[in-house]
């Protein structure tokens, strides 16, 4: 019996999340209401409130779920490869492209991009030891470097989504690595001027 209940709960939450994401593509976040979600999901308001307190709670919990999914994939991979780690991230973003595109776009939740950057920076800081990080070789403050790399990573993700994912996750990860290793001047075909 509890398996049936768990399955129904999961299915209902999926319906609500799918409805929310569909609405995000149609209108800005602040115009999405519980009524619109329940109509789209074909459920009643009481059912929605059994699972979420409001639209902000739904968005926050969905975001947490997706961030946890990324962390789980990275931990399962247990990789020491930057390329593999970033390919996992791009594959995850592709799987939930509708959500990320809507949330990072002009009608998304204010501050969402910053939240993604913070999560990426935290994940990156956690993974530094697996990449052979040695803090005795720092040239700039670690927090600055990690924040810069995270902002660049999120920028590449946003470009990838805005352009309808014109390259594979592996190629997007390769672009990111080249930008990190060689910099923007190199990408533009300009000589380094430092």
N, C-alpha and C positions, 0 to 999 in steps of 0.2 A: 504493500500500500504506500509506504513512504517513498519508494522509487517512482511511483506514478505521480505523487505530489511534487517531488523534486523535478521530475520531467516537465510537469505543467508549469511550475514556477520558472524554470529555465526558459521554456517556450514563451511564456508571457513576457519575461524580461527581454527576450530577443525581439518579440513583436514591438515592444515599447522602444527599444534601442533602434530598430530598423525604421520605425515611424519617425523618431527624432532625427535620424540622419537624413531621411528623405525630406523632411521639412527644412533642415539646414540648407539643403540645396536650393530650396524655393524662396527662402526669406531670411533676413538677418536673425541672429540668435534672440535678440531682445523682443522680437515679434512672435516668438514661438510660445504658445500657451499650453497648459495641461489639456484644455479642451481640444486644441488642434491635434495634439499627440494622441489623445484617446480616440478621436474620430479617425485619424489615419491608421491607428492600430486596431480599430474596431473592438475596443474594450470600453468599459465604463470607468468613470472617474475614481470610484472606490477601488477598483482593481489597480489603477495607477498608484493611488496613495498607499496601497498595501506594500508597494515596492519602493517608492521614492517620495520624499516630502514635497518636492517641487521640481521645476525644470532645472534649476541650478544644481540641485542634488543629483539629478540624473546625469547632467553633463560632467560633474565632478567625479561621480562614481564610474562613469564610462571611461573618463580620462585615466583614473587610477587603475582600472582594469587593463587598459591598453598599455600603460607604462609597466605594470607588473608582468604582462605578457612579453614585452621586450626583454625585461630583466631575466625572466625564466628561460627564454630562448638563448640568451647570451650565456647564462650559467650552464644550461644543458650542453651547449656547444663546447664550453670550457676551452675556448680557442686562445692561442697566443698570437693569432694573426689579426692585424688591424683590418685587412681587407675582408676577412671572413666576418668579423664583428660588424663592420659597417654594411656588408651585404645583408646580414641578418636584419639590421635596422631598416634598410631600404625595402626588403621583402615584406617586413611587417607593415611599413607605411603603405606599400602597394596593396596589401590585403585590406587595409582600412582606409584606403585613399579617399573615399567619400567623406568620412569623418574628418580626417586631417585637412583636406582641402577646404571644407566648410568652416572648420574651427579656426584655421589660420588665415582664411580669407577676410575680406572687408566686412562681412556680416557675422563673423565669428565672435567668440567670447573675448572681450577685452582682456589682455594679459595672458591669453592662451599661449602665444608664441614664447613669451618669457618663461612660462611654466615648462614648456617643452625644452627650452634652452637650459633651464635649471636642472631638469631631470637628466638631460644628456650630459651636462657638466658633471653631475654627481656620479653617473655611471662611468664616465670617462675617468674621473679621479679614482674610482674603485678599481678600474681595470689597469691603471698605470703600472703597478708592479708586475703584471703578467706580460707587459711589453718591454720589460727590462729597464724601467724607470730608475734613475739614480739621482736623488736630489742634490748630490754634490756637484752635479754638472749644470745646474740651473743658470740660465743667463738672464732670465726675467722672473718675477714672482710666479710661482706655480699656479696660484689662483687666477692670475691674469691670463696666463697661457691657456689654461683649461677653459676659461670663459670665452676666450677668443676662438679656440677650436670648436667649442660647442655652438657659438653663434654662426660660425662658418658652416658647420654641419647642418644646422637648421635652415640656413640660407639656401644651401644646395637642395635640401629636401623641399623647401617651398618652391624653388625654381622648377624642380622635377615635377611637382604636382601641378603648378600653374601651366606648364607646357605639356600636360597630358602624358607624363612619363615617357618621353621620347626615346629613352634608352633603357636597357635592362637594369635591374637592381645591381648586378655585378659591375656594369659599366658606370653607373652612378657612383658606386663605392670607389671605383678606380679614379673617376674625376675628382672625388673628394680627397683621396690620397695624394694625387698630383698637386692639387691646390695646397694641401697642407705641407707637402715636402718641398715644393718649388715656389709656391706663392702666386698671387694674382698677376704680378708683372710677367712672370714666366708664361702664365696661361694666355696673356694678351700678346705674347711674342716679343715683349720688351726685355731689354737687358736689365739686370739688377742694378740699382743705382745707389746702394747703401755704402 
